[in-house]
């Protein structure tokens, strides 16, 4: 193990845009530059077709090296579900025996819906702990990918609420508490399992939030992709995910003499011009800087094999994303102290592209429930804001400004 978080590129985009091709080409470019690279694929079919070579995906098999410096691994939801279920069955063996339940064998287990997401999180955790300089992840389509990337934070919050760590500290008092309450207290193994899960999720959350992790969006120029990108921008901003490039894929040549092809190319170019204005550098699409656009030309066929992937010049490097040793970015959600001027604290949350009608804001105790379009996030309030009441909010120039009024009963008094 290197002991360092790898430079990580999370590749996603609308379905059918060529995510696997872009992910494979990005990983190949990193490997040929001399980086020890892992391509992690969430697609059940795997990247074998794009790479032009068979990739071993047997359960329990480690990453397969397909060319010097480049290894490939596939997420296996069935193997993950089977392993986790059998482990749970073993831990509950005593209770199952008391009930006379018949145990299930691994061969008769089929994964349940949702196993794909948890299998991907486990694969990310293992990859982050490996000896890789670069990790390229071929994620599911855009909306599903955003849900997966937000999952570690959500699950950790649920674990913390249902099984608070401070209750585990009262282990010696548990028999007495059980007698007083009249109900049995959770067993030690439950707290232990929760602590292990929290530790695993924390590792994935650290990888996703690392300054060396960026998202690479892949989209084929057209109206459907444009709509998907606008919705996705809300989720990317809300979850604090950084985009290193928007990759317009399968871009047609503009100099064709064929009238039909020339018409399609003109439609694409009109879309690309719009994307450049809406998302490009200086547009404020993300973190105030916009997204670099890297056009990938259409090869006239589906890319297949390392030679075709190497021919995608636009993906020859990892883009302007920060490296793994870069200092963390300052918090993009900042608090402005305006107590002297207006008697307020103002929490600013950049949400480029968001519209007022799609934003929801609810204060619950020491947390703020934010809704932007179809995306939700619950964030803890800073210490100073917890001693305030929410007095209003406004969306101005892509920044949501939430106003907090100090509560006289809670705010420290100056002498």
N, C-alpha and C positions, 0 to 999 in steps of 0.2 A: 504493500500500500504506500501511496505517496504522502499521505497525511494532509493533502490539500484537496479542496473541492475542485473537480474538473471544470474546465470551460465547457458550459453546457448550452446547447442550442435545441430548443423545443420547437419542432416543426409541425404546423397545423394549417388548416385552411378549409374552405368549403369542400364538400365531398366531390371527388372526381377531378380536383384541380391539379393533381400530380404531387401530392405530399410526399409519397414514398420516393419518387424520383428525386425530388429536391433534397430530401434528407440523405439519400444514398450519395448523391453528388457532393453534398456538403461534407459528409464523412470521408469520402474518398479524397477530396481535396486536402482535408486536414491530415490524413494518413500520408499522402504523398509529400506533404510539407515536412514530415518527420515526426508528427505527433502520434503517440499511441492512442488509437481512437476506437471507441465502441459505438456501433450503430444499434440502438435498441428499437425494435419494431413492435408496435401494438397491433398491427394488422394480422389477423389469423392466417392469412395466406403467406405472410412473411415477405422479405425483400428479394427472394431468390430470382424471380422473373426479371426484375429490374437489374440485378447484379449479373444476370446471365450465368449463374452457377448455383448448384444445389447447396442449401444451407441446412446443416443438421439442427433439428428442432426437437429432438426427443426429450421427453420429460427428464429433468435432472441433468441434462447435458449442459456443459458450460458454453460460453461464447465460442463460435467457430471463426477461425482466421480465414478470410477469403482472398486476401492479398496482403503483402507485407505492410504491417502497421495498422491494418483494418480488421477488426473483429465484429461479428454480427451475433445478436441474440434476439430471440423472439419471446414476447410475453405469452405465457401459457396459462390462461384462466382455469382450465380443467385441472391441471396439476396443482395450482395454488389452492383451489377449492378442496380438492381431495386431501391434500396435506393438512390444511387447517381443520377440516372437519374431523379427520382421524385423530388429530392431536386433542381437539375438544372432547371427542368421545372417550379418549383415554383418561383425560382429567376427570371426567364425570363417571368413570367406571363404577365406583362404589354405588352411586345413586341409581345407575342403570341396572346394576345387579339386584338392588333392593326391589326395583319395580318389575324385575323379571323381563326386561327389554332385551330383544335380540339385537346384537351389534351388527353394524353394516360393514361390509368389506369395501375396500377401495375400488374394486372393479365395478361395483354397482352404483357408484356415485357419479352424478352428472351435475355440473356447476349450475347454480341458480342465477337468475338475473342480478346484475350488479357485481358479480365476481370479477368481471373484466376490469372495473375501476380499481378494486382492491389489489388485484394481481399486478396492475401497472404500478401502483404505489410501492408495492414490495420490490418490484424489479428496479424502480428508480432508487430505492434505498440501497439495494445491493450494488447497483452500478456506481452510486456515489462513493461507496466504500472501497471500490476496486482501484486498481493501479492504472488509471486512465488519465491522459492529459486532456482529452476532448471526449465529451459524451454528446452524441446526436440522437435525439429521440423522435421517432416517427409517431406522432400522437394521433388519436382519433380525429374525426372532423371537428370543426371549430367549436360549436356549442358544447359538444361532449368533452372536448379537451379543456375548455374553461371550467367546466364542472369538476373535472378530475383535479385540476391544479388548485382549485379552491377547497377541495375536500380535506386535506390535512388540518388546516386551521379550524374548519367546522367540527371535525371529529374530536380534536383536542379540547375544544370548548365543551362539547357534550360530555366527554370523559371527566373533565374537571368539575362539571356541575353535578353529574350523577355520583361520582366517586371522588370527592375532594381528598387531596393528599393529606390534609390535616386530620382527617378521620382515621387514616391508617396509623397515624402517630399515637392514637389512643388505644392501641392494641391491648394493653394490659387491663384497660377499663372495660373492654368489650363484654365480658361475662356479666359484670355488674349492670352495664347499660341495658343488656338484653333482658335481665330480670326486671329492671325498672320499667322498661318499655313494653315488656310482655311479648316481644317479637324477637326472633333470632337475628343476630347481626351478620352481615356478609362475611364469608369466610376469607381467610388470608389469601387463598389462591386467587380470589376475584380481584383483590387490590393489587396483587402481584401481576396478574394478567393486564390490568389496566395500566399499571406503571410501565410494563414492557411495551404495550401498544403506544402509549404516549411518547416513549423514547423513540420508537420507530417512526412515528408520525412527525416528531420534532426534527428528525434527520432529513426526512423528505421536505418538510417545510423550509428547513435551512437551505437545502439545495435549490428549491424553487425561488427563494428570496435572495439567493447569493448574488453579489455584484457581477459574478462571472456567468450568470444565467440570463439568456435572452430568448425571446420568442421570434420565430421566423414565419411570417404569414405567406401562404402560397394561394394564389387565386388566378383563375383564367379570366381575362378581361371580359366583362359583360354585365348586364343589369342585375342578374341574380347574385353574382359575387359582390357587386357594389352594395346591395342591400345587406348581405351577410357581414361585410366589413364594417358597415356603420353600426350594426348591432354589437358586433364583437368589440368595437372600440370602447363601448361603455363598460363591458366586462373587464377588459384589459386595464382600463384606468381604475376601476373600482378595486380590483385585486392587486394593483401595484405591479403589474407585469410589464417588463420593458421589451420593446420590439426593436430588433437590430436591422430588419429589412422587410419590406413588402416585395414579394417576388411575383410579378405578373408572369405567368407561365404559358407556354404554347403560343407565343406571340408570332403572328404571321408576318411574312415579308411585305413591305409596302411597294415594292417595285415589280410586282407580278403583272404580266400582260393579260392574264385571265380576268375577265370582268367580274365573275362571281367571287373569285378569291380576293380581288382588289376591293370589292365592296365590304367583305368581311374584315379585311385588314383595316379599312377606313373606320369601321365601327369600333374595332379594338383601339385604334389610335385615339379616337374621341374619348373612349373610356379611360385610357391611360392619361390623357391630358387632364381629365377630371380628377383622377386619383392623385396626380402630381400636385394639383392645386389644393386638394382636400387633405392629403396625408403627407406629402413630401416635406423635405427640410424647410423649416420656416413656417409651416402651416399650423404648428401647435398640436399636431395629432397625438403626441405623447411626450410627456416631460418637457413640453415647450420647444422641442426641436424637430418634431415630425419624424417620419419614417423614410429612410433611403429606399428608393425604388430600384430593383435589379431585374431588368427584363431578361427572360430566358426565351430564346427563339425556338420556334417549332422546328423539330428536326425532319418533319415530313413523315415520321413514323413514331411508334412508341419506343422510347429509349430502352435498349437492352444491352447489357454488358458494360464492362469497365471503360471501354473506348468511348462509347456513347456518353457515359456519365462524365468522363474527363473533358468532353467537348462542350460542356455547359460552362463557358467561361465566366458567366456572371456569378457563379457560386464558388469561385476559386479561392475565396478566403472567408473568414468568419465574420466579416463586417466590422463596424465600429463598436461593437459591444465590448464592455470592460473585461479585462482578464481576471483570472482567479485571485490574483494578489492585490487587486485594486481595492482601495478603501471603500467601504459602503457609501452609497449615495446618501446625501442628507434626506431627511424625511420629507417626502413631497407634500405631506399634509402638515402645515405649519400653523402655529397659534400666534396671533398678533395681540399684544397687550395694548388695549386702547382704554384702559380704565381712567386715565387722567383726562382724555379728551371726551369720551362718550360713556364712561362707566361700564365698558364692555370688554370681554375677551372674544376674539373672532377666530374661529377655526376654519382655515381655507383648505378645500379639497378640490384639486384640479380634476375636472370631468369634461375634457374636450369633446365637443360634438353632442353632448347631452342636451335634452330639451326639458323645460320646466315640468311639462305634463308627465314625463316619465320618471320623475324623481320623488321618492318617498323618504320621510325622515321621522323616526320615532325614538324617543328617549325611554329606556327601560333601566332604571337603577343607574348603575355606573357604566352602562353600555349604550351605544347608539346603533340602531338598526337602520341601515341605508339600503334603499332600493333604487336601482337605475335600470329602467326597462325591465327585462326578465331576470336581472341579476340582483342578488341580495348578499349583504355582508354585515355581520355584527362585529363592531370594533369597540374595544374598551376605551373609556375616556381617560385622558391624562389627569393626574392628581388635582391640578388646579381647576379643571373643568368639572370635576365631580362635585365641587363645592359651589356650583353655579346652576342656574336654571336656564333652559333654552328659551330665548326670547324672540327668535325669528331666524329666517334664512332667506338667502337670495342667490340666484344663479346669474353671474355676470361674467361675460367674456370667457365662458367655459370653465369658470371656477365657482364652486358652491361655497358660499361664505355663511357659516352657521354662527349666530350671535349668542353669546352666553352672558348672563347677568349674574355677578357674584351674589350669593345668598348671604345677607348680613349675619344670619345666625350661624353660619359655618365658616365664613371668611375670617382669617386672622385680623384682629384689630391692631392698627398702628398706634404706638404710644403717643 
